[in-house]
Amino acid sequence: MKFILSEGMFLIPIAFDISNAEEFWHSDVIGFLDNVEHTVINFIASDGNKHQLYDVKCGCFDTTKFNQVSLRELLFIVPEIALDQAAKSWQYAEFLRTHQFCGCCGSKTKAVTEEMATQCTNCGHKVYPRVSPCIIVSIRKGSEILLAQGVRQRSAGFYSTLAGFVESAETLEQAVHREVFEEVGIKIKNLRYSGSQPWPFPHSIMCGFMADYQSGTLNPDKTEILHADWFTINNLPKTAPGVSIASKLIEQTIDEIKKYSAG
């Protein structure tokens, strides 16, 4: 797979149906790249195959041939495997753009050839792409699921599960209990790990959990969480997009509720 980035946006040939395309590529691209300054980034994605990203240094492109598409927009329109590859290419490009100078001495850095990293040309300090661990949890109370609308979800009008960043010297499990209490004021029990998902907004790894309600009354903090409530599976609000781990956790909780209701 080959990708082109310009100012943090993917350039997709207008003629392409990118929901079905196996290559974000077109013969028009070859001539386009000959005339603009760009960096080539080679990487291996989770499919085990080699891929290439062309990071264009300016926004000069033919708008009659290319659309600019953000990574978040790709989330809704490309197959999951293509999204994985696009996300990795975007994160690598962002890393190289934002780590051109050493954080220790301020000198110029250079890309390391044998791995994805940059190294200071003066003091030798080496930096790798940042990965920020986050927890995300779906909570069940009998035949109901807890869903919340945060500040970021308000404009899109959907509800999701609770999530938050892991703090220093904190286990994933501690982070789940802390985030749930901070955001909605309840305590949980029977915490169990479900799975994980890289989430490139901008560089998170989402660690998913399931849990059961233990005690407390819902009290959204109004800073991160605007509204939270218990919903039956027959009265669910609009929820997170299907490719997200939040959506998968919600589906798992719905399955648990169905088994619980069946007795």
C-alpha positions as CSV (number, residue, x, y, z in Angstrom):
1,M,0.0,0.0,0.0
2,K,1.2,3.5,-0.8
3,F,0.0,6.7,0.8
4,I,0.6,10.4,0.2
5,L,0.4,13.0,3.0
6,S,0.3,16.8,2.5
7,E,0.1,19.0,5.6
8,G,-1.2,16.1,7.7
9,M,-4.0,15.2,5.2
10,F,-4.1,12.2,2.9
11,L,-4.2,12.9,-0.8
12,I,-6.6,10.5,-2.5
13,P,-7.1,10.5,-6.3
14,I,-10.6,11.8,-7.0
15,A,-11.3,8.9,-9.4
16,F,-10.9,6.4,-6.6
17,D,-13.6,4.7,-4.6
18,I,-11.5,4.6,-1.5
19,S,-14.0,2.4,0.4
20,N,-13.0,-0.4,-1.9
21,A,-9.5,0.6,-3.0
22,E,-6.6,-1.7,-2.1
23,E,-4.2,1.0,-3.2
24,F,-4.4,4.7,-2.4
25,W,-2.4,5.2,-5.6
26,H,-2.8,6.2,-9.2
27,S,-0.6,6.9,-12.2
28,D,-1.2,10.6,-11.8
29,V,0.7,10.4,-8.5
30,I,4.0,9.6,-10.2
31,G,4.3,12.9,-12.1
32,F,3.0,14.8,-9.1
33,L,5.8,13.5,-6.8
34,D,8.5,14.3,-9.4
35,N,7.7,18.0,-9.0
36,V,7.4,18.4,-5.2
37,E,9.8,18.0,-2.3
38,H,8.8,14.9,-0.3
39,T,10.1,12.3,2.2
40,V,9.7,8.6,1.7
41,I,8.9,6.5,4.8
42,N,9.0,2.7,4.5
43,F,7.3,0.7,7.2
44,I,5.8,-2.7,7.9
45,A,2.2,-2.7,9.2
46,S,0.4,-5.4,11.2
47,D,-0.4,-7.4,8.1
48,G,3.4,-8.1,7.8
49,N,3.7,-6.4,4.5
50,K,5.9,-3.4,3.5
51,H,4.2,-0.1,2.8
52,Q,5.3,3.4,1.7
53,L,4.3,6.9,2.7
54,Y,5.2,9.9,0.7
55,D,5.1,13.0,3.0
56,V,4.8,16.0,0.7
57,K,6.5,19.2,2.1
58,C,4.0,21.7,0.7
59,G,0.3,21.9,0.0
60,C,0.8,22.3,-3.7
61,F,-1.4,19.7,-5.5
62,D,-3.9,19.6,-8.3
63,T,-7.3,19.9,-6.7
64,T,-8.9,18.6,-9.9
65,K,-7.1,15.2,-9.3
66,F,-6.9,14.8,-5.5
67,N,-9.1,15.1,-2.5
68,Q,-7.7,15.9,0.9
69,V,-9.0,13.4,3.5
70,S,-8.2,13.4,7.2
71,L,-7.3,10.3,9.2
72,R,-10.4,10.7,11.2
73,E,-12.5,10.8,8.0
74,L,-10.8,7.6,6.8
75,L,-12.1,5.9,9.9
76,F,-15.6,5.9,8.5
77,I,-14.9,5.0,4.9
78,V,-12.0,2.5,4.5
79,P,-11.7,-1.2,5.4
80,E,-10.2,-1.8,8.9
81,I,-6.9,-3.2,7.5
82,A,-6.4,-0.2,5.3
83,L,-7.1,2.1,8.3
84,D,-4.5,0.3,10.3
85,Q,-1.9,0.9,7.6
86,A,-3.0,4.5,7.1
87,A,-2.8,5.2,10.8
88,K,0.7,3.8,11.1
89,S,1.9,5.9,8.2
90,W,0.3,9.0,9.6
91,Q,1.9,8.5,13.1
92,Y,5.3,7.9,11.6
93,A,5.1,11.0,9.5
94,E,3.9,13.1,12.5
95,F,6.7,11.7,14.6
96,L,9.4,12.6,12.1
97,R,7.9,16.1,11.6
98,T,7.9,16.9,15.3
99,H,11.2,15.4,16.3
100,Q,13.7,17.2,14.1
101,F,15.5,18.7,17.1
102,C,16.9,17.1,20.3
103,G,14.8,17.5,23.4
104,C,18.0,17.4,25.5
105,C,20.4,19.8,23.8
106,G,18.4,21.4,21.0
107,S,20.7,20.1,18.2
108,K,19.5,18.7,14.9
109,T,18.4,15.1,14.8
110,K,18.5,12.6,12.0
111,A,16.4,9.5,11.2
112,V,17.8,6.2,12.3
113,T,18.0,3.7,9.4
114,E,17.6,0.4,11.2
115,E,14.5,1.3,13.2
116,M,11.8,4.0,13.5
117,A,13.6,6.5,15.7
118,T,15.5,9.8,15.5
119,Q,18.9,10.4,17.1
120,C,20.6,13.7,18.1
121,T,23.7,14.5,15.9
122,N,25.4,16.1,18.9
123,C,24.6,14.2,22.2
124,G,23.3,10.9,20.7
125,H,19.9,11.1,22.5
126,K,17.5,8.7,20.7
127,V,13.8,9.1,20.6
128,Y,11.1,6.6,19.5
129,P,7.5,7.3,18.4
130,R,5.3,8.1,21.4
131,V,2.6,5.7,22.5
132,S,0.2,6.8,25.2
133,P,-1.7,4.1,27.0
134,C,-5.4,4.7,27.7
135,I,-8.1,2.6,29.3
136,I,-11.6,2.2,28.0
137,V,-14.4,0.4,29.8
138,S,-17.9,-0.8,29.2
139,I,-20.0,-1.0,32.4
140,R,-23.2,-3.1,32.9
141,K,-25.8,-2.9,35.6
142,G,-28.2,-5.8,35.3
143,S,-29.9,-5.3,32.0
144,E,-28.6,-1.8,31.4
145,I,-25.4,-0.4,29.9
146,L,-23.7,2.8,31.0
147,L,-23.1,5.2,28.1
148,A,-21.8,8.8,28.3
149,Q,-21.5,11.8,26.1
150,G,-18.2,13.7,26.4
151,V,-17.3,17.1,25.2
152,R,-15.7,15.6,22.1
153,Q,-18.8,13.5,21.2
154,R,-21.2,16.4,21.6
155,S,-20.8,17.8,18.1
156,A,-21.2,14.4,16.6
157,G,-24.2,13.6,18.8
158,F,-23.1,10.2,19.9
159,Y,-22.5,8.4,23.2
160,S,-19.7,6.0,24.1
161,T,-18.0,4.1,26.9
162,L,-15.8,5.8,29.5
163,A,-12.1,6.2,28.7
164,G,-9.0,8.0,29.9
165,F,-5.2,8.2,30.0
166,V,-3.2,6.0,32.3
167,E,-1.1,8.1,34.8
168,S,2.5,7.5,35.8
169,A,3.1,4.6,38.2
170,E,-0.5,3.4,37.7
171,T,-1.6,0.0,36.6
172,L,-4.3,-0.4,33.9
173,E,-6.8,-1.7,36.5
174,Q,-6.1,1.3,38.8
175,A,-6.6,3.6,35.9
176,V,-10.0,2.1,35.1
177,H,-11.3,2.5,38.7
178,R,-9.9,6.0,39.0
179,E,-11.3,7.2,35.7
180,V,-14.8,5.8,36.3
181,F,-15.0,7.4,39.7
182,E,-13.6,10.8,38.5
183,E,-15.9,11.0,35.4
184,V,-19.2,9.7,36.7
185,G,-18.8,9.1,40.5
186,I,-19.5,5.3,40.7
187,K,-17.6,2.3,41.8
188,I,-17.3,-0.9,39.7
189,K,-16.4,-4.6,40.3
190,N,-15.6,-7.7,38.3
191,L,-13.2,-5.9,36.0
192,R,-11.9,-8.1,33.1
193,Y,-9.7,-7.4,30.2
194,S,-11.3,-7.5,26.7
195,G,-8.7,-6.4,24.1
196,S,-6.8,-3.5,22.7
197,Q,-6.7,-1.2,19.7
198,P,-4.1,1.4,18.5
199,W,-5.9,4.7,18.2
200,P,-3.9,7.3,16.3
201,F,-5.5,10.5,17.7
202,P,-2.8,11.2,18.0
203,H,-0.8,8.3,19.4
204,S,-2.8,6.2,21.9
205,I,-3.1,2.5,22.6
206,M,-6.6,1.7,23.9
207,C,-6.8,-1.1,26.5
208,G,-10.4,-2.3,26.7
209,F,-12.2,-3.7,29.8
210,M,-15.6,-4.9,30.8
211,A,-16.9,-4.3,34.3
212,D,-20.1,-4.5,36.5
213,Y,-21.6,-1.7,38.5
214,Q,-21.0,-1.9,42.2
215,S,-22.3,1.2,44.0
216,G,-22.9,5.0,43.7
217,T,-25.1,7.4,41.8
218,L,-24.2,8.8,38.4
219,N,-22.7,12.2,38.8
220,P,-21.0,13.4,35.5
221,D,-18.0,15.7,36.2
222,K,-19.4,18.2,33.5
223,T,-15.8,18.9,32.5
224,E,-15.1,15.8,30.4
225,I,-18.4,14.1,30.6
226,L,-21.5,16.2,29.9
227,H,-24.1,13.5,30.3
228,A,-24.2,9.8,31.4
229,D,-27.1,7.4,31.9
230,W,-28.1,3.8,32.0
231,F,-29.7,2.5,28.8
232,T,-31.5,-0.7,28.0
233,I,-30.5,-2.4,24.7
234,N,-33.9,-1.5,23.2
235,N,-33.4,2.2,23.8
236,L,-29.7,2.9,22.9
237,P,-28.6,6.3,21.7
238,K,-26.3,6.8,18.7
239,T,-23.0,5.2,19.6
240,A,-19.4,5.1,18.5
241,P,-18.4,4.1,15.0
242,G,-18.2,0.4,14.2
243,V,-14.4,0.1,13.7
244,S,-13.6,1.5,17.2
245,I,-12.9,-0.6,20.3
246,A,-15.7,1.3,22.0
247,S,-18.2,-0.1,19.6
248,K,-16.8,-3.6,20.1
249,L,-17.1,-3.3,23.9
250,I,-20.7,-2.1,23.6
251,E,-21.5,-5.1,21.4
252,Q,-19.9,-7.4,24.0
253,T,-21.9,-5.8,26.8
254,I,-25.2,-6.1,24.8
255,D,-24.4,-9.8,24.3
256,E,-23.9,-10.1,28.1
257,I,-27.2,-8.3,28.8
258,K,-29.1,-10.7,26.4
259,K,-27.7,-13.7,28.3
260,Y,-28.5,-12.1,31.6
261,S,-32.1,-11.3,30.5
262,A,-32.6,-14.8,29.2
263,G,-31.9,-16.1,32.7
